């Protein structure tokens, strides 16, 4: 199936996406145990309110029998195992058809959004679909919200004050960024940080040694907490994580959408993981 690889200037449908798996790619080729999609039209997202789900959404939630052993660590986090998934469908053609139909009915162009999606969710989804010899409908792009949130919380005026001897600085640190004329929830949370925990923007410590900036965690629950001042009610359930992601994004809808429009890539450009 052909697909237009030119990234559109704007997206009409945002699809927040998450999946749970049998484990991490570092140990084996992970298989999907649960997936969730929540689609929101652009104008619904732009007119949304912080910590409130848009009234009009389209959702698809599926549990999947993975056809391999679920790692105990994954079970501890997701509460899914081979026993309670025993009677669920495998990731077969019926599951693919459900996903295809769900996405195909949305107004295009479409952007899938997942947290750490470039390294985890998108490669695994593409692998499961490719195993069936199938492809998703054309006009689907994707964006990694981990990268987007880092961008939103990054302050260009201080990015130059980095010690390049500390490689984690370039990939793990970001500062609050004022958002238009509104209160930025990311900045508000960071302004409450005790002074002794704030990062000194001067080079060196009291011994005159180069000083790395403090890492700012970007797990989904950490981003959500910086936005709303509390952890999300639930984690490591696909639908719950999708809702937490959407609510974190909708706190600054214009800025988030602008970043999505500029940072997204075609889904077909994501390399499969197995």
N, C-alpha and C positions, 0 to 999 in steps of 0.2 A: 504494500500500500504506500502510495506517495505521501509525502508530508512536506509542507512549506517550511523551510528552515529559517526564513527571515523572521526575526523576533518582532512581534507587533509592537506598536507604540503604546497601546493600552489593551487591557484584558477585560472581557465582558463577564467572565465567570472565574471566581477564585475557588479552588477546591482544596480545603485543608485536609491533610492526609496523614495517617499514622498506621503503622503495623507493628505487631508483636511477632516474635520468632522463636525458634527452638534454641537459640543461643547467639553468640557473637561470631562474626566472620573470622576472627582471629583463630578460632578453634575448629570450625568446620563450615561447610556451605549451609548457612541457615535457611530454614524453611518457614514459611508463614504459618502462624497459628491463629492470628486475628488481624483484621484490617478494618479501617473506618475511613469514610469519605464524608465531608460536609461541604456542600457547594453553596456559595453565596454570590448573588449578582453584584456587580460593581457598585451600583447606586445604593443597594441595601447596605453594603459594607461602608461606603462613604457617609451614609446617614446614620450609622450605628452609634451607640452610646457605650462608654467604657463599662466593662463588667456586665454587659447585657448582650445576650444572643440576638442577632437580627430575627425579626418575626418570621421572615420567609427564608427558609433554608431547605435544601434537599440532602438527604442523608442515606448512606448505605453502610451497614455494619454486618460483617460476616465473621464467624469463627470457622477455622479450617483444620481438618485433620492433617498433620504434617508428614505422615508416612515415614517418620524417623523419630528417635527418642528425643524428648524435650529435656534439655540440660536442667539439672536440679536448681542451678542459680537462676535460670530463666523462670522456672516454676515459682520460686520464692518471690520473684518480683511481679509476675503477671497472674499468678494463681491458675495458670493453665498447665495441664499435663496430658499425657496420653490417655488417661482414664476418662477425664471429663470431656475430652475432645473425641472420644472413640466413635460416636455416632454422627459426627459432623462430616460434611463432604470434603473430599480432597480438593486441592487446587486443580480442578478439571475444566473441561470446556464449558460446563454449565456456570461455574464461578466466573470464568472469563467473560461469558456472554452477559452476565449480570453487570460486571464492571463496565464492559463496552457499552451496553445500553444506557447505563446510568450516566456515563460521561457524554455519550453521543447526543443525549436529549438536551444538554446544556447549551446555552448560547455561546458560540465561539467568538474569538479565540479563548482558550481555557488555559489557566495556569495552575498546576498542582503545587502545593506548598507543604513541605515537611521539614521538621526540625532535624538538622544533620542529614537531610535527605540525600545530598550528593554522595555521601559516604555509606549510607545505610539503606534507607527506605526505597529510593528510586532504583538502585542497582538490583536489589532483591526482587522488587516487583517486576522489573524487566526480565530477570532471569526466569521467574516462574511463568511468565507469559511466553517467552521465547521457547521454553521447554515444550509448550503445546503447539509450537509453530504458528503462533498468532501474533497480531500487532494491534495496538490500540488505535482508535480513529485518529485521523490527521488533525493538525491544528492544536495539538496539546504541547504545552511548554511546562517547565518546572522551575522552582526556585527554592533555595535552602534558607529557611527562616533563621537559622543560626547565624549565617553570614549577614542577613538583613538586620537582625537585632544588633550585631556588632557594629554595623554601619550606622545605625540610628544612635548608638550610644558612644560614637567616636567623635572626639573634638579635634578638628583639623588644626586648631591653633596650638595644640600641645603635642601633636603626633610626632613633631620633629625632635622633641626632647626624649629620645630613646637611645638606650645603650645597645648598639648592634652586637655587642658581645653576648647579649642575652637573647637567644633566638626565640624564646617563648613570648617575648614582648610583642613581636610582630603579629602573632597569631592568637594571643590570649588576652591582651589588654585593650580596654576601650574606656573612654571618658564620656560623661554625660554631654549631650548636645542639645542646646535650646531648640525647640521646635516651633517655627513660625512665631506667632504672637501669643500662643497658648502655653499653659503650664505643661512642661514635659514630665510625664510620670516617672521616666527613668531618672531625670535630673532631681526630681523631688525626693525620691528614695535615697539617692546618693548624697544629697545635702544633709540627710539625717545621720550619716556615718560619723561616729565619734572622731574628733580631731586626731587622736593618736593612731587611728587606722587609715587616715587619708595619706595618699602618696605624695611625698615631697617632690616637687617638680624641678628641683635643683639636682645637678649631677653630684654623685658621691654621697657617702655616709660620713659619720663622725670620724672615721678612720681615714678618710680621703680616698676610699675605694669606690669604683664604679657601682652604681646602685640600679638594680632592675626595678621596674614598676611592678606593683602588685597585680597578680592575676585576678581577673574578674570572671567568675564562673558563668558559663552560658548554657548550662543544662536548662531544659524547658521550665522546670519548677523554680530555678533561680531567676530566670527572666520574669516569670509571672510574679514572683515575690517582689522583685524590684519595681514592678509596675503597680501592684496593688497592696504591697505591704504585708502579704500573707501567702502561705503556700497554697497551691490549688487543692481543692477538696479531695481529689483522687489523682493517682499517677499510675503509670504502667498498665492502664487499660486503654485500648486503642481509642475508643470514643471519648473517654475522659481527657486523654492527652490532646485529641483534636480540638475539643472545646476549650481547653486551657490555651492552646496555641492561638485559636481564633480570638479569644478574649484579650490575650496579650497584644495581638496585632491591632485590634480595633480600638485600643486606647489612643493610638495616633494614626488614624486611618489614612489621611492624606500622605503623610510621610512614608508610611509602610507601603502604600500603593506606588508611590513614586520610585521607591527602591525596587519593588518587584518589577515594575515596568523597565527599569534599566539593568537589572541584574539577572533576569531570567534567561534560560537557555532551552533549546528544544529537548524534549524528553528522549528522543531517539539518539541524542548525542551522549547520553549517560551510558557508560560502559557497564555491561552486565558483570555480576560478581562470580558467576559460575555457569 
